[in-house]
Amino acid sequence: MSAKNSLVDSYKTRTPIVDGRVGHLTQEQEQKLKQLWSKLFAHFETTSGKAIPVLDDPFGVGKQACLDDTPEELTAWYAANTRRVEDARYRTVSDDLYLSGKREAIVPKGFKPLFGDKPSERSFRNAFWQAAMTHRHPDSLLLGYLVVNDWDVQKAFDAVAATVKWRATHAIDRLMWEGESTQNLRFLERALDYTAGKDKLGCPVIVVRSRKYTPKEICNEVWEKRSIFLLERTTLIARASGKKTLIINDLTGFGMSNIDYNASKDSLDKHSTHYPDLYQLLILHVNSRLFSGVWKVVSKLLDPVTTSRVQMTRNLDELRVFIDDDHISSDMGGRNEVDLVYKYPTREENAKMFDTQGRVAAEKAFVDAVDAFEAGTRAWCSNGDIPARDKLAARLYSAVIELDPYIRSRFLLERQGKM
């Protein structure tokens, strides 16, 4: 049975596939995981003291205003960038709030990386643990890379190392600190994507409305920043649910004006390279022969594991194989009424980001939990079974959740009380 058929059958029987996941490893798979951890620990040592420089402008969007700047700084910036903020391709949430007279800061200006790193650089070890924070158990991050690399430890290590470096150079931690405040307003108001219910395996369903994407109306750099924000946000939705996600690319009404080969390729490449285990299934909901042609080109660029997780549906009946009617969004013809109205962020929802003393305490607990988990895992790799290791992972996850509101601004789903 092919991997794709096995995945479809798991939805028909409502039985998740757990092979190769935390708590469901064969002895050989566990050994591979230990080998990968050991390689990472060795790399921690060889890269100690060798900081990874952060790009000055990771996404090429230029300097953006922060409402926590002084009134004088804001007045000067907006006076110098009038044409930019009047252009819908560049206008951010912060821009719109400022120009409408709502000038209270929604995130602090003074971004501080974890572990005492400078804003201009990250250590490899620290950037790795930032990536591991997006999972309930750090093993899940590594197992994702092992699975997509067919359990080849060296290939998995190379992929993890490349992703950690990419996350450091692109300051993904700062991207999530700023959150929606520096995201393009038009993308948010159009509801290019939204979360709607769960699939038959209990995975959160995220719908991407491709018909709302028009290449001629966007700036590529702004779109890239938006795309990475969406991927990172999806990891947090998955972490909160304890499951992977199901992503629907709703291609209803897809036409010539929506075609962008480069954007499609880049998005899928980021999925498979830096977020390899993000989704349980990617559904292409297609009623367009035009996109079928696009997919034939793009699919050849993907690895086999990623391709095996892609399924096409053409109507509601085919979609019902994976999602019950009560969870299919009303926007797609289901019974799940979805709210697609964008609600602006507020200072109140990010109050803990302004609490420096609270952050110090939460960060110390997190760092202590990282050190304890790392020590336990080193012992596990050397000595075999460490019964307390899962407890160390639970302690680390608890510390992550406690620290989270101090280092990341809230997004729409949280604002709606749906996460």
Secondary structure, 3 states (H helix, E strand, C coil): CCHHHHHHHHHHCCCCCCCCCCCCCCHHHHHHHHHHHHHHHHHHHHCCCCCEECCCCCCCCCCCCCCCCCHHHHHHHHHHCHHHHHCCCCCEHHHHHHHCCCCCCCCCCCCCCHHHCCCCEECHHHHHHHHHCCCCCHHHHHHHHHHHCCCCHHHHHHHHHHHHHHHHHCCHHHHHHHHHHHCEHHHHHCCCEEEEEECCCCCEEEEEEHHHCCHHHCCHHHHHHHHHHHHHHHHHHHHHHCCCEEEEEECCCCCHHHCCHHHHHHHHHHHHHHCCCCEEEEEEECCCHHHHHHHHHHHHHCCHHHHHCEEEECCHHHHCCCCCHHHCEHHHCCCECCCCCCCCCCCHHHHHHHCHHHHHHHHHHHHHHHHHHHHHHHHHHHHCCCCCHHHHHHHHHHHHHHHHHHHCCCCHHHHCCCC
